[in-house]
Amino acid sequence: MIAGELLESPEDIYAIIEARGEGGFAALWVAERASDGQRVVVKELSLEKLKDWKALELFEREARALKALDHPNIPSYVEFFARTENGAVDPGELSENPGARLYLVQELVPGRDIAEMIQAGASVTTQEAHEILRQALTVLAYLHGLNPALIHRDIHPRNLIVSDDGTVHLIDFGAIQHRLNFADEFGSTSVGTFGYIPLEQSMGQAKPASDLYALGMTILTLLTGRNPSEMPIVEHTGVVNLGELEVPLSLRPVLLGMVQPIAGQRFQNAAEALGVLANPNQSMVRGQKSRLVTPKVPTPLWARGLFHTCFWLSLVAAVYIYVFSFDDFSETELVQVSGMWLLPMTFGLAGFFFSGSKNPVSKSVLFTFLAAALLVFFFAAIFPAL
């Protein structure tokens, strides 16, 4: 097709405006719908360019999937039809006419895809990246919640479009090529894009967690401007080393749970990721034995100072009492002054133990009160004479 050409379908007429791009055997065009002037995207598949029938199967699968979807962050389906030399026909009646072509028409989403944003040198704030990730995860929660679950399999910077108002759209529900091969910087294949697909998907075993990996790598690419091949990894685990990247602290827990190279250690669904995104302090990464391990929470500097001060001062007091001044106290006095050093020491030790968890000071205070109650019981009940 060329700009200015009219494409007639069973339901409408589309005036071709410009080429949108090309992927595999399919060409994308921006067109204007005659019935209402609305701009749409027309995806064209020429049968005469096919090397095998897998491309046709994937194209039809995309049309069926898009027609069944209803989500504000997914472009709306308009129609799906075929044309031969004799005019428009139903795709189910398509013959082996060498000039036959398939057309999928869908809503045109205004905005820039993430790849365009990166290439333009655009920078995003933490809040903007958070919102892009949240909206994309919401789409995945919808797709994976269908029965059967729909796995996108090809999330990468070209397939996430961000509108001027911040709305995020997930596009391209059926890449054409079905074999993995290297493409351009942000090229796509029918089963994923290199760098954005996890191990299990490259082996033909895509699952909902596979989409989470791809989305996580896409957000890392957006935040850092680096391709996946340029990102540092931890050698003994293979996971991306977020500590060496300029990634906001508030996003690290959720991204770490999304880009784990082993599927069993990754978030298993978008709901898990959304929960951690909303509350990073309760982030969880799956352990080697599929158990959830709570990572350490940084303890404030003032709290660490308080724990150390209580512990070391109480230790000095205990040494002074029992080493240098032991003969100056009676047994009753030794019991009476024990609380002066024992409770602060208990607080300090509890602080060391609870460091790395939430609210370590509150937990240490509670533990010290319990220890004080036990101390009173011990001396009052066991040694009442003292």
C-alpha positions as CSV (number, residue, x, y, z in Angstrom):
1,M,0.0,0.0,0.0
2,I,1.0,3.6,-0.4
3,A,-0.1,6.9,1.2
4,G,-3.4,8.1,-0.2
5,E,-4.6,4.6,-1.1
6,L,-8.1,3.6,-0.1
7,L,-8.5,0.2,1.6
8,E,-12.0,-1.1,1.6
9,S,-13.2,-3.6,4.2
10,P,-16.6,-5.3,4.7
11,E,-17.5,-2.6,7.3
12,D,-15.7,0.6,6.3
13,I,-13.1,2.3,4.1
14,Y,-9.7,3.4,5.3
15,A,-7.6,6.1,3.7
16,I,-3.9,5.2,4.2
17,I,-1.9,8.1,5.6
18,E,1.6,6.9,6.3
19,A,3.7,3.8,7.1
20,R,4.0,3.1,10.8
21,G,6.7,0.5,10.6
22,E,7.3,-3.1,9.6
23,G,7.9,-6.3,11.6
24,G,8.6,-9.6,10.1
25,F,6.2,-10.2,7.3
26,A,3.7,-7.6,8.5
27,A,3.5,-3.9,7.6
28,L,1.9,-1.3,9.8
29,W,0.1,1.7,8.4
30,V,-1.7,4.7,10.0
31,A,-5.1,5.2,8.3
32,E,-8.2,7.4,8.7
33,R,-11.6,5.6,8.9
34,A,-14.1,7.1,6.5
35,S,-17.1,6.6,8.7
36,D,-16.0,8.9,11.5
37,G,-12.5,10.3,10.6
38,Q,-10.9,8.3,13.5
39,R,-7.3,7.4,13.0
40,V,-6.4,3.7,13.3
41,V,-3.5,1.3,12.8
42,V,-3.8,-1.2,10.0
43,K,-1.6,-4.3,10.2
44,E,-1.1,-6.0,6.8
45,L,0.1,-9.5,6.2
46,S,0.9,-10.5,2.7
47,L,0.5,-14.3,2.1
48,E,2.8,-14.2,-0.9
49,K,5.7,-13.2,1.4
50,L,5.2,-16.0,3.8
51,K,8.0,-18.6,4.2
52,D,5.7,-20.9,6.2
53,W,2.2,-21.0,7.6
54,K,3.2,-20.3,11.2
55,A,3.1,-16.6,10.5
56,L,-0.5,-16.8,9.3
57,E,-1.4,-18.8,12.4
58,L,0.2,-16.2,14.7
59,F,-1.5,-13.3,12.8
60,E,-4.9,-14.9,13.2
61,R,-4.2,-15.7,16.8
62,E,-3.4,-12.0,17.5
63,A,-6.7,-11.0,15.8
64,R,-8.7,-13.4,17.9
65,A,-7.0,-12.4,21.1
66,L,-7.3,-8.7,20.5
67,K,-11.0,-9.0,19.7
68,A,-11.6,-10.8,23.0
69,L,-9.7,-8.2,25.1
70,D,-11.3,-5.3,26.9
71,H,-8.9,-3.1,28.9
72,P,-8.3,0.6,28.8
73,N,-4.5,0.1,28.5
74,I,-4.8,-2.2,25.4
75,P,-5.6,-0.8,22.0
76,S,-9.2,-1.6,21.0
77,Y,-9.9,-4.1,18.2
78,V,-11.7,-2.6,15.2
79,E,-12.0,-5.4,12.6
80,F,-10.2,-8.3,10.9
81,F,-10.6,-9.1,7.2
82,A,-8.9,-10.4,4.2
83,R,-8.7,-9.2,0.6
84,T,-8.0,-11.1,-2.6
85,E,-7.9,-9.8,-6.2
86,N,-11.7,-10.0,-6.2
87,G,-12.1,-7.8,-3.1
88,A,-12.7,-8.1,0.6
89,V,-13.6,-11.6,2.0
90,D,-14.0,-13.2,5.4
91,P,-10.6,-14.6,6.6
92,G,-12.2,-18.0,7.1
93,E,-12.9,-18.1,3.4
94,L,-9.4,-17.2,2.4
95,S,-8.1,-19.3,-0.5
96,E,-4.5,-19.9,-1.5
97,N,-4.7,-16.9,-3.9
98,P,-1.1,-15.7,-4.1
99,G,-2.3,-12.1,-3.9
100,A,-4.3,-12.5,-0.8
101,R,-3.6,-10.2,2.2
102,L,-4.9,-10.2,5.8
103,Y,-5.7,-6.9,7.6
104,L,-6.0,-6.3,11.3
105,V,-7.4,-2.9,12.3
106,Q,-7.1,-1.5,15.8
107,E,-7.2,1.7,17.7
108,L,-4.3,4.1,17.2
109,V,-2.5,4.9,20.5
110,P,-1.0,8.4,20.5
111,G,2.4,8.8,22.2
112,R,5.9,7.5,22.2
113,D,7.1,4.0,22.9
114,I,9.8,3.5,25.5
115,A,12.4,2.8,22.9
116,E,11.7,6.2,21.3
117,M,11.9,7.9,24.7
118,I,15.3,6.3,25.3
119,Q,16.7,7.2,21.9
120,A,15.5,10.8,22.4
121,G,17.4,11.0,25.7
122,A,14.3,11.4,27.7
123,S,14.7,11.0,31.5
124,V,11.9,9.9,33.8
125,T,11.4,10.7,37.4
126,T,10.9,8.0,40.1
127,Q,7.2,8.8,40.2
128,E,6.9,8.5,36.4
129,A,8.7,5.2,36.3
130,H,6.6,3.9,39.2
131,E,3.4,4.8,37.4
132,I,4.5,3.3,34.1
133,L,5.4,0.0,35.9
134,R,2.1,0.1,37.9
135,Q,-0.1,0.5,34.8
136,A,1.9,-2.2,32.9
137,L,1.5,-4.6,35.8
138,T,-2.2,-3.9,35.9
139,V,-2.5,-4.9,32.3
140,L,-0.6,-8.1,33.0
141,A,-2.8,-8.9,36.0
142,Y,-5.7,-8.6,33.6
143,L,-4.2,-10.8,30.9
144,H,-2.9,-13.5,33.2
145,G,-6.2,-13.6,35.0
146,L,-8.1,-14.6,31.9
147,N,-9.2,-18.2,31.4
148,P,-7.0,-19.4,29.9
149,A,-4.3,-17.0,30.8
150,L,-3.0,-14.9,27.9
151,I,0.8,-14.5,28.0
152,H,2.1,-11.6,25.9
153,R,5.6,-13.1,25.3
154,D,7.0,-10.1,23.7
155,I,7.2,-7.2,26.1
156,H,10.1,-4.8,25.3
157,P,10.6,-1.1,24.9
158,R,8.9,-1.0,21.5
159,N,5.7,-2.5,22.8
160,L,5.0,-0.1,25.6
161,I,3.6,3.3,24.5
162,V,3.3,6.2,26.9
163,S,0.8,8.9,25.9
164,D,1.3,12.6,26.7
165,D,-1.1,12.2,29.7
166,G,0.9,9.4,31.1
167,T,-1.4,6.5,30.0
168,V,0.6,3.4,29.2
169,H,-0.6,1.0,26.5
170,L,0.7,-2.5,25.8
171,I,0.7,-3.3,22.1
172,D,1.6,-6.1,19.6
173,F,-0.1,-9.3,20.7
174,G,1.3,-11.5,18.0
175,A,4.7,-11.1,16.5
176,I,5.2,-12.7,13.1
177,Q,8.5,-14.6,13.2
178,H,8.3,-17.7,15.3
179,R,11.9,-18.6,15.6
180,L,14.4,-16.8,17.8
181,N,16.9,-14.8,15.9
182,F,18.9,-11.7,16.6
183,A,17.3,-8.5,15.4
184,D,18.0,-4.8,15.7
185,E,18.4,-3.0,19.0
186,F,14.8,-3.3,20.0
187,G,13.7,-5.9,17.4
188,S,11.0,-8.4,18.1
189,T,10.3,-12.0,17.4
190,S,7.2,-14.1,17.8
191,V,8.5,-15.7,21.0
192,G,10.2,-12.7,22.5
193,T,13.1,-10.3,22.1
194,F,16.6,-11.2,23.1
195,G,17.6,-9.7,26.4
196,Y,14.0,-9.4,27.5
197,I,13.1,-13.0,27.7
198,P,14.0,-15.4,30.5
199,L,15.5,-18.8,30.2
200,E,12.2,-20.8,30.4
201,Q,10.7,-18.8,27.5
202,S,13.7,-19.3,25.3
203,M,13.0,-23.0,25.8
204,G,9.4,-22.6,24.7
205,Q,8.0,-22.7,28.2
206,A,6.6,-19.2,28.6
207,K,4.4,-18.6,31.7
208,P,3.0,-15.5,33.4
209,A,6.3,-15.0,35.3
210,S,8.0,-14.7,31.9
211,D,6.1,-11.5,31.1
212,L,7.2,-10.1,34.5
213,Y,10.8,-10.7,33.6
214,A,10.4,-8.9,30.3
215,L,8.6,-6.0,31.9
216,G,11.2,-5.7,34.6
217,M,14.0,-5.6,32.1
218,T,12.1,-3.0,30.0
219,I,11.8,-0.7,33.1
220,L,15.5,-1.1,33.9
221,T,16.3,-0.2,30.3
222,L,14.0,2.9,30.6
223,L,15.7,3.9,33.9
224,T,19.3,3.4,32.9
225,G,19.3,3.8,29.1
226,R,21.2,0.5,28.9
227,N,20.4,-2.5,26.8
228,P,20.1,-5.8,28.8
229,S,23.5,-6.9,27.4
230,E,25.1,-3.8,28.9
231,M,23.8,-4.4,32.4
232,P,26.0,-5.7,35.2
233,I,25.1,-9.1,36.7
234,V,26.1,-10.9,39.9
235,E,28.2,-13.7,38.6
236,H,27.2,-16.5,41.0
237,T,23.4,-15.8,40.6
238,G,23.1,-14.3,37.1
239,V,20.7,-11.6,38.4
240,V,21.1,-8.0,37.4
241,N,23.2,-6.1,39.9
242,L,20.9,-3.2,40.8
243,G,23.5,-1.9,43.2
244,E,25.6,-0.8,40.2
245,L,22.7,0.9,38.4
246,E,21.0,4.2,39.0
247,V,17.7,2.7,40.0
248,P,15.6,4.4,42.6
249,L,15.6,2.6,46.0
250,S,11.8,2.5,46.1
251,L,11.7,0.5,42.9
252,R,14.6,-1.9,43.6
253,P,12.6,-4.5,45.6
254,V,9.9,-5.0,43.0
255,L,12.4,-5.0,40.1
256,L,14.6,-7.5,41.9
257,G,11.7,-9.8,42.3
258,M,10.8,-9.5,38.6
259,V,14.2,-10.0,36.9
260,Q,15.3,-13.1,38.8
261,P,16.8,-15.4,36.1
262,I,15.2,-18.6,37.7
263,A,11.4,-18.7,37.2
264,G,10.9,-20.3,40.7
265,Q,12.6,-17.4,42.4
266,R,10.7,-14.7,40.5
267,F,7.3,-13.2,41.3
268,Q,4.8,-15.7,40.0
269,N,2.1,-13.2,39.0
270,A,1.5,-9.5,38.6
271,A,-0.5,-9.3,41.8
272,E,2.6,-10.1,43.9
273,A,4.6,-7.5,42.0
274,L,1.9,-4.9,42.5
275,G,1.8,-5.6,46.2
276,V,5.6,-5.0,46.6
277,L,5.4,-1.9,44.3
278,A,2.8,-0.4,46.7
279,N,4.8,-1.4,49.8
280,P,8.5,-1.9,49.1
281,N,9.3,-2.5,52.8
282,Q,7.4,-5.8,52.6
283,S,9.2,-7.0,49.4
284,M,9.9,-10.7,49.0
285,V,12.2,-12.6,46.7
286,R,11.7,-16.3,46.3
287,G,14.5,-18.4,47.8
288,Q,16.3,-21.4,46.4
289,K,13.7,-23.8,47.8
290,S,10.6,-21.7,46.7
291,R,10.3,-20.2,50.2
292,L,9.8,-16.5,50.6
293,V,12.7,-14.8,52.2
294,T,12.2,-11.3,53.6
295,P,15.2,-9.1,52.7
296,K,16.8,-6.9,55.4
297,V,15.5,-3.4,55.9
298,P,18.2,-0.7,56.5
299,T,18.3,0.3,60.2
300,P,18.5,4.1,60.8
301,L,21.8,5.4,61.9
302,W,20.4,6.9,65.1
303,A,18.9,3.5,66.0
304,R,22.2,1.7,65.5
305,G,24.0,4.3,67.6
306,L,21.4,3.9,70.4
307,F,21.9,0.1,70.4
308,H,25.6,0.4,70.5
309,T,25.6,3.0,73.3
310,C,23.3,1.0,75.5
311,F,25.2,-2.2,75.1
312,W,28.7,-0.8,75.6
313,L,27.9,1.5,78.5
314,S,26.1,-1.3,80.3
315,L,29.0,-3.6,79.7
316,V,31.4,-1.0,81.2
317,A,29.1,-0.7,84.2
318,A,28.9,-4.4,84.7
319,V,32.7,-4.8,84.5
320,Y,33.1,-1.9,87.0
321,I,30.6,-3.4,89.5
322,Y,31.7,-7.0,89.4
323,V,35.4,-6.7,88.7
324,F,36.6,-3.5,90.4
325,S,34.0,-2.8,93.1
326,F,32.5,-6.3,93.9
327,D,33.7,-6.2,97.5
328,D,32.0,-2.8,98.0
329,F,28.5,-4.2,97.6
330,S,26.4,-6.6,99.6
331,E,24.5,-9.4,97.9
332,T,21.2,-7.4,98.2
333,E,22.9,-4.3,96.7
334,L,24.3,-6.4,93.8
335,V,20.8,-7.6,93.0
336,Q,19.4,-4.1,93.3
337,V,21.9,-2.5,90.9
338,S,21.7,-5.4,88.4
339,G,18.8,-3.7,86.6
340,M,20.9,-0.6,86.0
341,W,23.2,-2.5,83.6
342,L,21.2,-5.6,82.7
343,L,18.2,-3.9,81.1
344,P,20.2,-1.5,78.9
345,M,22.4,-4.4,77.8
346,T,19.3,-6.4,77.0
347,F,18.0,-3.5,74.9
348,G,21.3,-3.2,73.0
349,L,21.5,-7.0,72.3
350,A,17.9,-7.1,71.2
351,G,18.7,-4.1,68.9
352,F,21.5,-6.0,67.3
353,F,19.2,-9.0,66.8
354,F,16.3,-7.1,65.3
355,S,18.4,-4.8,63.1
356,G,17.5,-5.5,59.4
357,S,13.8,-5.9,60.3
358,K,10.9,-3.4,60.5
359,N,10.7,-1.3,63.6
360,P,13.8,-2.6,65.4
361,V,13.6,-0.1,68.2
362,S,10.0,-0.9,69.1
363,K,10.7,-4.6,69.1
364,S,13.8,-4.1,71.3
365,V,11.8,-2.1,73.8
366,L,9.1,-4.8,74.0
367,F,11.8,-7.5,74.4
368,T,13.4,-5.4,77.2
369,F,10.1,-5.1,79.1
370,L,9.6,-8.8,78.9
371,A,13.1,-9.4,80.1
372,A,12.5,-6.9,83.0
373,A,9.3,-8.8,83.9
374,L,11.2,-12.1,84.0
375,L,14.0,-10.5,86.1
376,V,11.5,-9.2,88.7
377,F,9.8,-12.6,88.8
378,F,13.1,-14.4,89.2
379,F,14.3,-12.4,92.1
380,A,10.9,-11.9,93.8
381,A,9.7,-15.5,93.5
382,I,12.9,-17.5,93.6
383,F,14.9,-15.4,96.0
384,P,12.3,-13.5,98.1
385,A,14.8,-13.1,100.9
386,L,16.9,-10.8,98.7
